[in-house]
């Protein structure tokens, strides 16, 4: 059974940094893409960043230059380094892993105060 567990969320002030981690377990084959998505209250879930099995990353325009996604293939773990956080970055952050189909974590809350 595939399990995705996020950690690292919290409450910070604007301009500060956070690092999210997501570990996938119960996987016996290679993960294709891994990524981070977020959902603000009253809004749809949106893509933040993805990274392919080959290391190619993709970012939402709103986070380019501030966020960095990385993955450790040996640990089936994906990270999201978030710098220069803004109040509009507030939301629940979900990690995903594509193994034939997407699998999702339970989410971790990020709150950025102004």
C-alpha positions in Angstrom: 0.0 0.0 0.0 1.4 3.4 -1.1 1.7 5.9 1.7 2.7 9.6 1.4 3.6 11.5 4.5 4.3 15.3 4.4 6.0 17.3 7.1 7.5 20.8 7.6 4.5 23.1 7.5 3.9 25.8 10.0 3.2 29.4 10.7 5.8 32.0 9.6 6.0 35.7 8.8 6.3 37.1 5.3 9.9 36.9 4.0 10.8 33.8 6.0 11.5 30.3 4.8 10.1 26.8 5.2 11.2 23.4 3.9 8.6 20.7 3.3 9.4 17.1 3.0 7.3 14.2 1.7 8.3 10.5 2.0 6.6 7.8 0.0 6.6 4.3 1.2 5.1 0.9 0.1 6.6 1.4 -3.4 8.4 -1.3 -5.2 8.8 0.3 -8.6 10.3 3.6 -9.8 8.3 6.7 -9.2 7.8 8.9 -12.2 7.0 12.5 -11.4 6.8 13.8 -7.9 5.3 17.2 -7.0 3.8 19.7 -4.7 0.3 21.3 -5.0 -1.5 23.7 -2.7 -5.0 24.7 -2.0 -6.0 27.9 -0.4 -9.4 28.3 1.4 -12.2 28.6 -1.2 -9.9 28.0 -4.1 -9.0 25.0 -6.3 -5.9 22.9 -5.8 -3.1 24.3 -7.9 0.3 23.1 -9.0 3.3 24.5 -7.2 6.2 22.5 -8.6 7.0 19.1 -10.1 10.2 17.1 -10.7 10.5 14.2 -13.1 12.4 11.0 -12.5 15.2 12.6 -14.6 15.4 15.7 -12.4 13.6 18.1 -14.7 11.6 20.6 -12.6 8.6 22.7 -13.4 7.3 25.6 -11.4 4.2 27.8 -11.2 5.0 31.3 -12.3 4.0 32.6 -8.8 6.8 30.7 -7.1 9.6 30.8 -9.7 12.8 32.2 -8.1 11.5 31.6 -4.6 10.8 27.9 -4.3 13.0 25.0 -5.2 11.9 21.4 -5.6 14.2 18.4 -5.2 14.0 14.7 -4.8 16.0 11.9 -3.3 15.3 8.8 -5.5 16.9 6.4 -3.1 14.6 7.6 -0.3 11.5 8.2 -2.4 11.4 11.6 -0.9 10.6 15.0 -2.4 11.4 18.3 -0.8 10.2 21.9 -1.3 12.4 24.7 -0.2 10.3 27.8 0.1 12.0 31.2 0.5 10.7 34.7 0.7 7.3 33.5 1.6 4.3 35.7 1.0 0.8 35.8 2.6 -0.6 34.5 -0.7 1.5 31.3 -0.3 -0.8 30.3 2.6 -2.7 27.1 2.1 -2.6 23.3 2.5 0.3 21.8 0.6 0.0 18.3 -0.8 2.7 16.1 -2.2 2.0 13.7 -5.1 3.8 10.8 -6.7 2.9 9.3 -10.1 3.2 5.5 -10.1 0.9 4.6 -12.9 -1.5 7.1 -11.3 -1.2 9.9 -8.9 -1.0 9.2 -5.2 -1.5 12.0 -2.6 -0.4 12.8 0.9 -2.8 14.1 3.5 -1.5 17.7 3.3 0.5 20.0 5.6 -0.6 23.5 6.4 1.5 26.6 5.6 0.4 29.9 7.0 2.3 33.1 6.1 1.4 36.2 8.2 2.0 39.7 6.9 
